[in-house]
Amino acid sequence: MSEILVNEIGRFNNYKYEPMTNRIVNLKGITNADLDEFLAIAHILDSNYIKYKFTTNIDIRILGKK
């Protein structure tokens, strides 16, 4: 993922990009997930044509470019 996108995602408090696993991790757990931030990150990824999928902890796994 580009450094610009990583920096943009880095401004969120409850999600963190982990380059080793290529995932955006929910730091609050599934019961306390910040859905507004989650949807904002999904919008950023969609706008930049990044393929991703959701995991059970409301994490986002980056799959590549569309």
Secondary structure, 3 states (H helix, E strand, C coil): CCHHHHHHHHCCCCEEEECCCCEEEECCCHHHCCHHHHHHHHHHHHHCCEEEEECCCCCEEEEEEC
